[in-house]
């Protein structure tokens, strides 16, 4: 049988959940900056790739090679 303390605890928990949800909604999204040049081969990374994949650090060729290398080690 629920008493007044249980109702109070439920109310406090609900308010805490609402406050945490509001706080999380107000946080700014992290900004990912792309490199202008590939970290592997130092060739320029095209603008289209930087816009399509924010936070990229490698050109398409080096990224493909890196993913293929990692895929081999997963097996």
Backbone atoms as SQL, in Angstrom:
CREATE TABLE atoms (id INTEGER PRIMARY KEY, chain TEXT, resi INTEGER, resn TEXT, atom TEXT, x REAL, y REAL, z REAL);
INSERT INTO atoms VALUES
  (1, 'A', 1, 'UNK', 'N', 0.832, -1.175, 0.000),
  (2, 'A', 1, 'UNK', 'CA', 0.000, 0.000, 0.000),
  (3, 'A', 1, 'UNK', 'C', 0.881, 1.244, 0.000),
  (4, 'A', 2, 'UNK', 'N', 0.654, 2.111, -0.968),
  (5, 'A', 2, 'UNK', 'CA', 1.477, 3.308, -1.111),
  (6, 'A', 2, 'UNK', 'C', 1.047, 4.367, -0.099),
  (7, 'A', 3, 'UNK', 'N', 2.046, 5.022, 0.465),
  (8, 'A', 3, 'UNK', 'CA', 1.728, 6.098, 1.391),
  (9, 'A', 3, 'UNK', 'C', 2.217, 7.422, 0.798),
  (10, 'A', 4, 'UNK', 'N', 2.114, 8.476, 1.573),
  (11, 'A', 4, 'UNK', 'CA', 2.449, 9.810, 1.077),
  (12, 'A', 4, 'UNK', 'C', 3.934, 9.939, 0.730),
  (13, 'A', 5, 'UNK', 'N', 4.810, 9.223, 1.437),
  (14, 'A', 5, 'UNK', 'CA', 6.244, 9.278, 1.152),
  (15, 'A', 5, 'UNK', 'C', 6.542, 8.667, -0.218),
  (16, 'A', 6, 'UNK', 'N', 5.846, 7.579, -0.567),
  (17, 'A', 6, 'UNK', 'CA', 6.037, 6.969, -1.881),
  (18, 'A', 6, 'UNK', 'C', 5.614, 7.929, -2.993),
  (19, 'A', 7, 'UNK', 'N', 4.495, 8.594, -2.813),
  (20, 'A', 7, 'UNK', 'CA', 4.038, 9.563, -3.803),
  (21, 'A', 7, 'UNK', 'C', 5.032, 10.719, -3.938),
  (22, 'A', 8, 'UNK', 'N', 5.567, 11.166, -2.807),
  (23, 'A', 8, 'UNK', 'CA', 6.545, 12.256, -2.834),
  (24, 'A', 8, 'UNK', 'C', 7.812, 11.822, -3.569),
  (25, 'A', 9, 'UNK', 'N', 8.282, 10.601, -3.304),
  (26, 'A', 9, 'UNK', 'CA', 9.465, 10.089, -4.003),
  (27, 'A', 9, 'UNK', 'C', 9.222, 9.996, -5.507),
  (28, 'A', 10, 'UNK', 'N', 8.042, 9.543, -5.899),
  (29, 'A', 10, 'UNK', 'CA', 7.713, 9.445, -7.317),
  (30, 'A', 10, 'UNK', 'C', 7.695, 10.828, -7.971),
  (31, 'A', 11, 'UNK', 'N', 7.138, 11.808, -7.271),
  (32, 'A', 11, 'UNK', 'CA', 7.083, 13.167, -7.797),
  (33, 'A', 11, 'UNK', 'C', 8.484, 13.753, -7.950),
  (34, 'A', 12, 'UNK', 'N', 9.315, 13.562, -6.952),
  (35, 'A', 12, 'UNK', 'CA', 10.691, 14.072, -7.010),
  (36, 'A', 12, 'UNK', 'C', 11.449, 13.407, -8.158),
  (37, 'A', 13, 'UNK', 'N', 11.287, 12.106, -8.314),
  (38, 'A', 13, 'UNK', 'CA', 11.971, 11.397, -9.390),
  (39, 'A', 13, 'UNK', 'C', 11.512, 11.892, -10.757),
  (40, 'A', 14, 'UNK', 'N', 10.229, 12.145, -10.887),
  (41, 'A', 14, 'UNK', 'CA', 9.695, 12.656, -12.146),
  (42, 'A', 14, 'UNK', 'C', 10.271, 14.031, -12.466),
  (43, 'A', 15, 'UNK', 'N', 10.349, 14.889, -11.477),
  (44, 'A', 15, 'UNK', 'CA', 10.912, 16.238, -11.674),
  (45, 'A', 15, 'UNK', 'C', 12.393, 16.156, -12.017),
  (46, 'A', 16, 'UNK', 'N', 13.135, 15.260, -11.364),
  (47, 'A', 16, 'UNK', 'CA', 14.554, 15.090, -11.684),
  (48, 'A', 16, 'UNK', 'C', 14.739, 14.604, -13.124),
  (49, 'A', 17, 'UNK', 'N', 13.921, 13.657, -13.531),
  (50, 'A', 17, 'UNK', 'CA', 13.993, 13.150, -14.904),
  (51, 'A', 17, 'UNK', 'C', 13.712, 14.257, -15.909),
  (52, 'A', 18, 'UNK', 'N', 12.726, 15.099, -15.622),
  (53, 'A', 18, 'UNK', 'CA', 12.392, 16.207, -16.520),
  (54, 'A', 18, 'UNK', 'C', 13.537, 17.220, -16.581),
  (55, 'A', 19, 'UNK', 'N', 14.129, 17.512, -15.432),
  (56, 'A', 19, 'UNK', 'CA', 15.226, 18.479, -15.401),
  (57, 'A', 19, 'UNK', 'C', 16.443, 17.952, -16.158),
  (58, 'A', 20, 'UNK', 'N', 16.759, 16.671, -15.986),
  (59, 'A', 20, 'UNK', 'CA', 17.888, 16.088, -16.707),
  (60, 'A', 20, 'UNK', 'C', 17.631, 16.036, -18.207),
  (61, 'A', 21, 'UNK', 'N', 16.395, 15.741, -18.606),
  (62, 'A', 21, 'UNK', 'CA', 16.060, 15.718, -20.027),
  (63, 'A', 21, 'UNK', 'C', 16.177, 17.120, -20.633),
  (64, 'A', 22, 'UNK', 'N', 15.722, 18.127, -19.907),
  (65, 'A', 22, 'UNK', 'CA', 15.825, 19.503, -20.396),
  (66, 'A', 22, 'UNK', 'C', 17.280, 19.936, -20.495),
  (67, 'A', 23, 'UNK', 'N', 18.081, 19.534, -19.544),
  (68, 'A', 23, 'UNK', 'CA', 19.501, 19.889, -19.563),
  (69, 'A', 23, 'UNK', 'C', 20.206, 19.224, -20.736),
  (70, 'A', 24, 'UNK', 'N', 19.879, 17.968, -20.992),
  (71, 'A', 24, 'UNK', 'CA', 20.498, 17.252, -22.110),
  (72, 'A', 24, 'UNK', 'C', 20.065, 17.850, -23.445),
  (73, 'A', 25, 'UNK', 'N', 18.835, 18.338, -23.526),
  (74, 'A', 25, 'UNK', 'CA', 18.338, 18.920, -24.777),
  (75, 'A', 25, 'UNK', 'C', 19.007, 20.261, -25.070),
  (76, 'A', 26, 'UNK', 'N', 19.468, 20.950, -24.048),
  (77, 'A', 26, 'UNK', 'CA', 20.089, 22.262, -24.238),
  (78, 'A', 26, 'UNK', 'C', 21.580, 22.197, -24.522),
  (79, 'A', 27, 'UNK', 'N', 22.174, 21.008, -24.434),
  (80, 'A', 27, 'UNK', 'CA', 23.604, 20.888, -24.704),
  (81, 'A', 27, 'UNK', 'C', 23.863, 21.069, -26.189),
  (82, 'A', 28, 'UNK', 'N', 24.873, 21.837, -26.533),
  (83, 'A', 28, 'UNK', 'CA', 25.190, 21.986, -27.956),
  (84, 'A', 28, 'UNK', 'C', 25.798, 20.697, -28.502),
  (85, 'A', 29, 'UNK', 'N', 25.495, 20.421, -29.745),
  (86, 'A', 29, 'UNK', 'CA', 26.039, 19.222, -30.384),
  (87, 'A', 29, 'UNK', 'C', 27.544, 19.419, -30.614),
  (88, 'A', 30, 'UNK', 'N', 28.330, 18.374, -30.400),
  (89, 'A', 30, 'UNK', 'CA', 29.769, 18.508, -30.642),
  (90, 'A', 30, 'UNK', 'C', 30.035, 18.756, -32.125),
  (91, 'A', 31, 'UNK', 'N', 30.966, 19.642, -32.380),
  (92, 'A', 31, 'UNK', 'CA', 31.306, 19.988, -33.756),
  (93, 'A', 31, 'UNK', 'C', 32.543, 19.196, -34.169),
  (94, 'A', 32, 'UNK', 'N', 32.435, 18.503, -35.298),
  (95, 'A', 32, 'UNK', 'CA', 33.563, 17.733, -35.809),
  (96, 'A', 32, 'UNK', 'C', 34.194, 18.502, -36.962),
  (97, 'A', 33, 'UNK', 'N', 35.477, 18.769, -36.867),
  (98, 'A', 33, 'UNK', 'CA', 36.187, 19.478, -37.921),
  (99, 'A', 33, 'UNK', 'C', 36.967, 18.482, -38.762),
  (100, 'A', 34, 'UNK', 'N', 36.862, 18.642, -40.049),
  (101, 'A', 34, 'UNK', 'CA', 37.585, 17.781, -40.975),
  (102, 'A', 34, 'UNK', 'C', 38.969, 18.367, -41.250),
  (103, 'A', 35, 'UNK', 'N', 39.902, 17.488, -41.550),
  (104, 'A', 35, 'UNK', 'CA', 41.239, 17.930, -41.930),
  (105, 'A', 35, 'UNK', 'C', 41.189, 18.469, -43.355),
  (106, 'A', 36, 'UNK', 'N', 42.055, 19.413, -43.681),
  (107, 'A', 36, 'UNK', 'CA', 42.168, 19.898, -45.056),
  (108, 'A', 36, 'UNK', 'C', 43.050, 18.979, -45.883),
  (109, 'A', 37, 'UNK', 'N', 43.992, 18.319, -45.206),
  (110, 'A', 37, 'UNK', 'CA', 44.913, 17.413, -45.884),
  (111, 'A', 37, 'UNK', 'C', 44.872, 16.051, -45.199),
  (112, 'A', 38, 'UNK', 'N', 45.040, 15.007, -45.980),
  (113, 'A', 38, 'UNK', 'CA', 45.021, 13.643, -45.464),
  (114, 'A', 38, 'UNK', 'C', 46.165, 13.437, -44.477),
  (115, 'A', 39, 'UNK', 'N', 45.878, 12.802, -43.369),
  (116, 'A', 39, 'UNK', 'CA', 46.924, 12.573, -42.363),
  (117, 'A', 39, 'UNK', 'C', 47.892, 11.476, -42.781),
  (118, 'A', 40, 'UNK', 'N', 47.542, 10.675, -43.774),
  (119, 'A', 40, 'UNK', 'CA', 48.416, 9.592, -44.244),
  (120, 'A', 40, 'UNK', 'C', 49.318, 10.051, -45.392),
  (121, 'A', 41, 'UNK', 'N', 48.701, 10.627, -46.445),
  (122, 'A', 41, 'UNK', 'CA', 49.476, 10.922, -47.656),
  (123, 'A', 41, 'UNK', 'C', 49.617, 12.414, -47.937),
  (124, 'A', 42, 'UNK', 'N', 49.059, 13.267, -47.120),
  (125, 'A', 42, 'UNK', 'CA', 49.156, 14.727, -47.231),
  (126, 'A', 42, 'UNK', 'C', 48.557, 15.310, -48.510),
  (127, 'A', 43, 'UNK', 'N', 47.667, 14.590, -49.178),
  (128, 'A', 43, 'UNK', 'CA', 46.964, 15.165, -50.325),
  (129, 'A', 43, 'UNK', 'C', 45.753, 15.937, -49.814),
  (130, 'A', 44, 'UNK', 'N', 45.334, 16.965, -50.538),
  (131, 'A', 44, 'UNK', 'CA', 44.163, 17.732, -50.100),
  (132, 'A', 44, 'UNK', 'C', 42.900, 16.862, -50.107),
  (133, 'A', 45, 'UNK', 'N', 42.080, 17.021, -49.083),
  (134, 'A', 45, 'UNK', 'CA', 40.796, 16.317, -49.006),
  (135, 'A', 45, 'UNK', 'C', 39.768, 17.222, -49.670),
  (136, 'A', 46, 'UNK', 'N', 39.053, 16.734, -50.688),
  (137, 'A', 46, 'UNK', 'CA', 38.084, 17.584, -51.395),
  (138, 'A', 46, 'UNK', 'C', 36.984, 18.104, -50.463),
  (139, 'A', 47, 'UNK', 'N', 36.496, 19.283, -50.807),
  (140, 'A', 47, 'UNK', 'CA', 35.447, 19.921, -50.008),
  (141, 'A', 47, 'UNK', 'C', 34.208, 19.041, -49.915),
  (142, 'A', 48, 'UNK', 'N', 33.849, 18.381, -51.006),
  (143, 'A', 48, 'UNK', 'CA', 32.653, 17.534, -50.998),
  (144, 'A', 48, 'UNK', 'C', 32.781, 16.428, -49.956),
  (145, 'A', 49, 'UNK', 'N', 33.961, 15.835, -49.821),
  (146, 'A', 49, 'UNK', 'CA', 34.164, 14.778, -48.815),
  (147, 'A', 49, 'UNK', 'C', 34.104, 15.364, -47.412),
  (148, 'A', 50, 'UNK', 'N', 34.697, 16.527, -47.218),
  (149, 'A', 50, 'UNK', 'CA', 34.676, 17.144, -45.883),
  (150, 'A', 50, 'UNK', 'C', 33.259, 17.489, -45.458),
  (151, 'A', 51, 'UNK', 'N', 32.419, 17.901, -46.416),
  (152, 'A', 51, 'UNK', 'CA', 31.032, 18.219, -46.089),
  (153, 'A', 51, 'UNK', 'C', 30.194, 16.963, -45.883),
  (154, 'A', 52, 'UNK', 'N', 30.463, 15.934, -46.679),
  (155, 'A', 52, 'UNK', 'CA', 29.684, 14.692, -46.583),
  (156, 'A', 52, 'UNK', 'C', 30.040, 13.887, -45.347),
  (157, 'A', 53, 'UNK', 'N', 31.286, 13.979, -44.910),
  (158, 'A', 53, 'UNK', 'CA', 31.742, 13.195, -43.766),
  (159, 'A', 53, 'UNK', 'C', 32.473, 14.103, -42.781),
  (160, 'A', 54, 'UNK', 'N', 31.729, 14.870, -41.969),
  (161, 'A', 54, 'UNK', 'CA', 32.387, 15.773, -41.010),
  (162, 'A', 54, 'UNK', 'C', 33.296, 14.999, -40.064),
  (163, 'A', 55, 'UNK', 'N', 34.468, 15.536, -39.853),
  (164, 'A', 55, 'UNK', 'CA', 35.425, 14.892, -38.967),
  (165, 'A', 55, 'UNK', 'C', 36.365, 13.943, -39.681),
  (166, 'A', 56, 'UNK', 'N', 36.310, 13.911, -41.013),
  (167, 'A', 56, 'UNK', 'CA', 37.198, 12.989, -41.733),
  (168, 'A', 56, 'UNK', 'C', 38.642, 13.473, -41.620),
  (169, 'A', 57, 'UNK', 'N', 39.555, 12.516, -41.568),
  (170, 'A', 57, 'UNK', 'CA', 40.969, 12.838, -41.427),
  (171, 'A', 57, 'UNK', 'C', 41.809, 12.258, -42.558),
  (172, 'A', 58, 'UNK', 'N', 41.167, 11.469, -43.423),
  (173, 'A', 58, 'UNK', 'CA', 41.892, 10.823, -44.510),
  (174, 'A', 58, 'UNK', 'C', 41.153, 11.022, -45.828),
  (175, 'A', 59, 'UNK', 'N', 41.913, 10.949, -46.927),
  (176, 'A', 59, 'UNK', 'CA', 41.288, 10.985, -48.245),
  (177, 'A', 59, 'UNK', 'C', 40.571, 9.650, -48.471),
  (178, 'A', 60, 'UNK', 'N', 39.787, 9.581, -49.535),
  (179, 'A', 60, 'UNK', 'CA', 38.992, 8.382, -49.799),
  (180, 'A', 60, 'UNK', 'C', 39.891, 7.165, -49.989),
  (181, 'A', 61, 'UNK', 'N', 40.983, 7.330, -50.719),
  (182, 'A', 61, 'UNK', 'CA', 41.885, 6.204, -50.986),
  (183, 'A', 61, 'UNK', 'C', 42.485, 5.657, -49.691),
  (184, 'A', 62, 'UNK', 'N', 43.023, 6.540, -48.874),
  (185, 'A', 62, 'UNK', 'CA', 43.642, 6.093, -47.615),
  (186, 'A', 62, 'UNK', 'C', 42.599, 5.521, -46.664),
  (187, 'A', 63, 'UNK', 'N', 41.398, 6.103, -46.638),
  (188, 'A', 63, 'UNK', 'CA', 40.334, 5.577, -45.796),
  (189, 'A', 63, 'UNK', 'C', 39.955, 4.171, -46.228),
  (190, 'A', 64, 'UNK', 'N', 39.849, 3.947, -47.546),
  (191, 'A', 64, 'UNK', 'CA', 39.508, 2.617, -48.057),
  (192, 'A', 64, 'UNK', 'C', 40.579, 1.598, -47.691),
  (193, 'A', 65, 'UNK', 'N', 41.831, 1.976, -47.843),
  (194, 'A', 65, 'UNK', 'CA', 42.927, 1.073, -47.485),
  (195, 'A', 65, 'UNK', 'C', 42.920, 0.767, -45.995),
  (196, 'A', 66, 'UNK', 'N', 42.663, 1.786, -45.187),
  (197, 'A', 66, 'UNK', 'CA', 42.628, 1.603, -43.735),
  (198, 'A', 66, 'UNK', 'C', 41.495, 0.667, -43.325),
  (199, 'A', 67, 'UNK', 'N', 40.314, 0.844, -43.933),
  (200, 'A', 67, 'UNK', 'CA', 39.179, -0.029, -43.614),
  (201, 'A', 67, 'UNK', 'C', 39.438, -1.459, -44.063),
  (202, 'A', 68, 'UNK', 'N', 40.076, -1.631, -45.230),
  (203, 'A', 68, 'UNK', 'CA', 40.395, -2.974, -45.711),
  (204, 'A', 68, 'UNK', 'C', 41.403, -3.648, -44.783),
  (205, 'A', 69, 'UNK', 'N', 42.373, -2.885, -44.314),
  (206, 'A', 69, 'UNK', 'CA', 43.377, -3.408, -43.389),
  (207, 'A', 69, 'UNK', 'C', 42.717, -3.854, -42.080),
  (208, 'A', 70, 'UNK', 'N', 41.818, -3.033, -41.569),
  (209, 'A', 70, 'UNK', 'CA', 41.128, -3.362, -40.314),
  (210, 'A', 70, 'UNK', 'C', 40.206, -4.577, -40.504),
  (211, 'A', 71, 'UNK', 'N', 39.570, -4.681, -41.662),
  (212, 'A', 71, 'UNK', 'CA', 38.671, -5.793, -41.926),
  (213, 'A', 71, 'UNK', 'C', 39.433, -7.112, -41.936),
  (214, 'A', 72, 'UNK', 'N', 40.664, -7.092, -42.424),
  (215, 'A', 72, 'UNK', 'CA', 41.466, -8.308, -42.440),
  (216, 'A', 72, 'UNK', 'C', 41.786, -8.795, -41.030),
  (217, 'A', 73, 'UNK', 'N', 41.997, -7.853, -40.104),
  (218, 'A', 73, 'UNK', 'CA', 42.356, -8.239, -38.736),
  (219, 'A', 73, 'UNK', 'C', 41.157, -8.700, -37.927),
  (220, 'A', 74, 'UNK', 'N', 39.962, -8.338, -38.354),
  (221, 'A', 74, 'UNK', 'CA', 38.748, -8.712, -37.611),
  (222, 'A', 74, 'UNK', 'C', 38.463, -10.199, -37.763),
  (223, 'A', 75, 'UNK', 'N', 38.754, -10.751, -38.911),
  (224, 'A', 75, 'UNK', 'CA', 38.444, -12.154, -39.185),
  (225, 'A', 75, 'UNK', 'C', 39.145, -13.081, -38.284);
